[in-house]
C-alpha cells in the first residue's frame, strides 16, 4: 500500500485552514433561523411579511 507524504508545515497549514472554515461556518449558522416555522415558511416560499398588506413606500406597489 502506497501513499504520499506531506511536509509537516503543509499539514499544519491545512489544519489551520480547516479550523478557519469551521469557525466561519459556525458564524453563518448562528445567523440562520432554524425554528420549525421559519423552515416551513422558507420551504413553502412564504415570508412573515407576506401576511401584511404592502405599504405605500414599497417599490413593488403599483399605482
C-alpha positions in Angstrom: 0.0 0.0 0.0 1.5 3.3 -1.1 0.5 6.8 -0.1 2.0 10.2 -0.2 3.9 12.2 2.4 3.2 15.8 3.1 5.7 18.0 4.9 4.6 18.9 8.4 4.4 22.5 7.5 1.8 21.8 4.8 -0.2 19.7 7.2 -0.2 22.4 9.8 -1.4 25.0 7.2 -4.2 22.7 6.0 -5.3 22.1 9.6 -5.3 25.8 10.3 -7.4 26.5 7.2 -9.8 23.8 8.3 -10.2 25.5 11.7 -11.0 28.8 10.0 -13.6 27.2 7.7 -15.3 25.6 10.7 -15.3 28.9 12.6 -16.8 30.8 9.7 -19.5 28.1 9.2 -20.4 28.4 12.9 -20.9 32.1 12.5 -23.0 31.7 9.4 -25.2 29.1 11.1 -25.7 31.4 14.1 -27.5 33.9 11.8 -29.8 31.3 10.3 -33.3 30.9 11.9 -33.7 27.1 12.3 -37.1 27.2 14.0 -39.6 24.8 12.5 -42.0 27.7 11.5 -39.2 29.6 9.7 -38.1 26.4 7.9 -41.6 25.6 6.8 -42.1 29.2 5.6 -38.9 29.0 3.6 -39.8 25.7 2.0 -43.3 26.9 1.1 -41.8 30.2 -0.1 -43.7 32.3 2.4 -42.4 35.1 4.5 -43.9 36.6 7.7 -44.1 40.0 5.9 -46.3 38.4 3.2 -49.2 38.3 5.7 -49.3 42.1 5.8 -50.5 44.5 3.2 -47.7 46.3 1.3 -47.1 49.8 2.4 -47.2 52.9 0.1 -43.4 53.2 0.0 -42.8 49.7 -1.2 -41.1 49.6 -4.6 -43.4 46.6 -5.6 -46.6 48.7 -5.1 -48.1 49.6 -8.4 -50.3 52.6 -8.9 
